Amino acid sequence: MTTRLRSAHPRVSVVVPARNEARNLQHVLPTLPSDTEIIVVDGHSTDESEQVVRRFRPDARFLQQSRRGKGNALAVGFAAASGDIIVMFDADGSADAAEIDRFVDALLDGADFAKGSRVMPGGSSADITFHRDLGNRALTLLTNIGFRTGYSDLCYGYNAFWSDVLPYLDLPDPQPGGSQMLWGDGFEIETMINCRVAAAGLKVAEVPSVELERKFGQSNLHAVKDGLRVLKTIRREWVRARGVEKVDEAVRSVNRQERIHSLPSRPTRWLEEAS
């Protein structure tokens, strides 16, 4: 990507997608740093999520997502964020707010995208099951082969990135456009982002992260159903990336031809000598 001038003292926005997480939010929100912009994007909860946010973190912005799904909630939060750095943070208590500085430091050290990893040294999970871990490793390997990446943990949602990276992610428009979910609105969002970061050639730094147990309630994730959706995402993103490469090569070819035709004419003798 084009080198950009980035702040040495960035403002940080933390985007928290939540659906019926009132009991968890009252524990999670007070742990978030006071000097960050906090955006809670609600998935039309039927519990007291909004009241909890107002009570425990009155400085936070509380938004309603435009459609359904975690991906749409994140897209709404990203669009509303005003920080130089955006942090993706789950509302269920599984993410440790004390790790935010690690992600920010990785970005300040030169990365475009800081990716959390439960697998690399220093990372772990108290929540993942054996079968989910096995599936995650297989999907990670498939992505690494297809995109020539070195990810150690594909399906993990604790990530951070510079806000100027957003155009490269090309996420579905968060503006209301009916209730029907678009591709990228669901749990495939993390895989989509990781694939598009790789396809854009952005600099990625993995950050060791410890995934904690969910405090209350049940996850909205369905291992088999969403695992198949991730597999479908990898395939779709691989096809998309190959299409982008073909377009880029066609543009480069046209530019080369234009440069050749724009060269001043040379005597035949000069051309022979040059060859």
Secondary structure, DSSP 8 states (H G I E B T S, - for coil): -------SS--EEEEEEESS-HHHHHHHGGGS-TTSEEEEEE---SSSHHHHHHHH-TTSEEEE-SSSSHHHHHHHHHHH--SSEEEE--SSS-S-GGGHHHHHHHHHTT-SEEEEESSSTT-EESS--HHHHHHHHHHHHHHHHHHT---S-SS---EEEEGGGHHHH-----S---SS--TTSSTTHHHHHHHHHHHTT--EEEEE-EE----SS--S--HHHHHHHHHHHHHHHHHHHHHHHHHHHHHHHHHHHHHHHHS----HHHHHHH-
